Amino acid sequence: MAARISILLGLCGLLTVAPTLGQVELDGRFLQYRSHGMWLVEFYAPWCGHCKKLEPIFREVAKELQQMGSEITAAKLDCTRFTEVASEFSVRGFPTIMFISGDRVYTHRGDRTKDEIIEFALRAKGPTVRKLTSIGKFNEALSRHSDNVFFLYIGNDDEQDDLFRKYSSSADAHAIASYFYFGKRSILEVSKICIDFE
């Protein structure tokens, strides 16, 4: 992690790192460097009670992402000091948690628990469309999502195919709302699930 932090520091010069906490404090230069990596950003105001309540949770999120070896950098930005950044991301309330990677921006709308925030970050990180290569992988997805809906595209992952492009575009737009998979028909034929194609 120390090597990654020093690379980021050398690259941007916009980070104040709390090494034991694994989180980064951003400043106004973040707008210039937002495309350098993946960011999980808490937009906060120092006077906000909800932000103060979230602080230890977000610290745990940062620590766990760091321990996982994730490429996602957990960061905070004081919206009272850097109003231009808050305006750029249309921050209306505090705290607001966003995943930012270049032009991809997703806002966390779930519970503010460590597990929910980490799940949000990993889902937003992508890939937005995950490939299922075998019956075993399909059954894994079924058991993983036994309590919720997920989407499955059956066919080729040909980027020239109009239907696959539309599916991928929809997955990009709704990446934090659900999971999107694709695979060939063979992953379904011997599966334990009964699927009616008519």
C-alpha positions in Angstrom: 0.0 0.0 0.0 2.8 2.4 0.8 4.1 2.1 -2.8 0.6 2.9 -4.2 0.2 5.9 -1.9 3.6 7.3 -2.9 2.7 6.8 -6.6 -0.6 8.7 -6.1 1.2 11.4 -4.2 3.8 11.8 -6.9 1.1 11.7 -9.6 -1.3 14.2 -8.1 0.1 16.0 -5.2 -3.5 16.4 -3.9 -3.6 13.8 -1.2 -3.1 14.0 2.5 -2.9 10.4 3.7 -3.7 9.1 7.1 -1.5 5.9 6.7 -2.9 4.0 9.7 -6.4 4.7 8.6 -6.0 4.0 4.9 -8.0 7.0 3.9 -7.1 10.1 1.9 -8.2 13.7 2.3 -8.8 15.4 -1.1 -8.7 19.0 -2.0 -9.9 21.1 -5.0 -7.4 19.6 -7.4 -9.4 16.4 -7.4 -11.3 17.6 -10.4 -8.1 17.5 -12.4 -7.1 14.1 -11.3 -10.4 12.2 -10.9 -9.5 9.9 -13.8 -6.4 8.7 -12.1 -7.7 5.5 -10.5 -10.9 4.5 -8.7 -12.2 6.6 -5.8 -14.8 6.0 -3.1 -15.4 9.5 -1.9 -17.3 10.7 1.2 -18.4 14.3 0.6 -18.9 15.8 4.1 -19.3 18.9 6.1 -17.4 19.2 9.5 -20.5 20.5 11.3 -22.8 17.6 10.1 -23.9 15.2 12.8 -24.6 12.4 10.2 -21.0 12.9 8.9 -19.5 12.5 12.4 -21.5 9.3 12.9 -20.3 8.0 9.5 -16.6 8.8 10.2 -15.6 5.6 12.1 -17.6 3.5 9.6 -15.9 5.1 6.6 -12.6 4.6 8.3 -13.3 0.9 8.6 -14.4 0.8 5.0 -11.1 2.4 4.0 -9.1 -0.1 6.1 -10.9 -3.1 4.7 -10.5 -2.0 1.1 -6.8 -1.6 1.8 -6.6 -5.0 3.4 -8.4 -6.6 0.4 -5.7 -5.1 -1.9 -8.4 -3.2 -3.8 -7.5 -0.6 -6.4 -10.3 1.6 -4.9 -8.9 4.6 -2.9 -11.2 5.6 0.0 -11.1 9.4 0.3 -12.9 12.3 1.9 -13.6 15.8 0.8 -14.7 18.8 2.9 -17.4 20.4 0.9 -17.3 23.6 3.0 -13.8 24.2 1.9 -14.0 22.9 -1.7 -17.4 24.0 -2.9 -16.4 23.8 -6.6 -15.8 20.1 -6.3 -19.1 19.6 -4.4 -20.9 21.5 -7.2 -19.3 19.5 -9.9 -20.7 16.3 -8.4 -24.1 17.9 -7.5 -23.7 17.2 -3.8 -26.9 18.3 -2.2 -26.7 16.7 1.3 -24.2 15.4 3.7 -22.7 12.9 3.8 -22.8 11.8 0.2 -20.8 8.8 -0.8 -19.8 8.4 -4.5 -17.7 6.0 -6.5 -15.8 8.0 -9.1 -13.6 6.6 -11.9 -13.1 9.2 -14.7 -16.6 9.9 -16.1 -18.2 7.0 -14.3 -19.9 8.3 -11.2 -22.3 6.3 -9.0 -24.0 7.6 -5.8 -24.5 5.2 -2.9 -28.2 5.1 -1.9 -28.1 2.2 0.5 -27.5 1.9 4.2 -24.4 3.5 5.6 -23.0 0.3 7.1 -19.5 -0.9 6.4 -20.7 -4.0 4.5 -23.2 -2.0 2.4 -20.7 0.7 1.4 -18.0 -1.9 0.5 -20.6 -3.9 -1.6 -21.5 -0.7 -3.3 -17.9 0.1 -4.1 -17.1 -3.3 -5.4 -20.2 -3.4 -7.6 -19.5 0.1 -9.0 -15.9 -1.0 -9.7 -17.1 -3.6 -12.1 -16.9 -5.1 -14.4 -20.5 -4.1 -15.0 -21.2 -7.2 -17.1 -19.6 -10.4 -15.6 -18.9 -13.5 -17.8 -20.2 -16.9 -16.7 -18.1 -19.5 -18.4 -19.5 -22.7 -17.0 -22.5 -24.4 -15.4 -20.7 -24.2 -12.1 -20.3 -20.4 -12.4 -23.9 -20.0 -13.3 -25.0 -22.1 -10.3 -22.6 -19.9 -8.1 -24.4 -16.8 -9.4 -27.8 -18.4 -8.7 -26.9 -19.2 -5.1 -25.2 -15.8 -4.6 -28.3 -14.0 -5.7 -31.0 -16.3 -4.3 -32.7 -13.4 -2.6 -32.6 -10.9 -5.3 -32.9 -10.4 -9.1 -30.0 -10.4 -11.5 -29.9 -10.2 -15.3 -28.4 -12.8 -17.7 -27.7 -12.2 -21.4 -27.3 -15.4 -23.3 -25.4 -15.1 -26.5 -22.0 -13.9 -27.7 -20.2 -11.0 -26.1 -19.6 -9.4 -29.5 -19.3 -5.7 -29.0 -20.5 -5.2 -32.6 -23.8 -6.9 -31.8 -26.5 -4.2 -31.2 -28.3 -6.2 -28.6 -25.2 -6.9 -26.5 -24.2 -3.2 -26.8 -27.6 -2.2 -25.5 -27.4 -4.7 -22.7 -23.9 -3.5 -21.7 -25.0 0.1 -21.8 -28.0 -0.7 -19.5 -25.6 -2.6 -17.2 -23.3 0.5 -17.0 -26.3 2.8 -16.2 -27.7 0.4 -13.5 -24.5 -1.2 -12.2 -25.2 -0.4 -8.5 -28.9 -1.5 -8.7 -28.3 -5.1 -9.8 -25.9 -7.6 -11.2 -25.5 -8.3 -14.9 -24.0 -11.5 -16.4 -23.6 -13.0 -19.8 -22.7 -16.4 -21.1 -23.4 -18.9 -23.8 -26.5 -21.1 -23.9 -24.5 -24.1 -22.8 -24.2 -22.8 -19.2 -28.0 -23.4 -18.9 -28.6 -26.7 -20.7 -27.5 -29.0 -17.9 -28.2 -26.7 -15.1 -30.5 -27.7 -12.2 -32.8 -24.8 -12.9 -35.7 -25.2 -15.3 -35.8 -22.4 -17.9 -38.6 -21.9 -20.4 -37.4 -20.3 -23.6 -40.8 -20.1 -25.2 
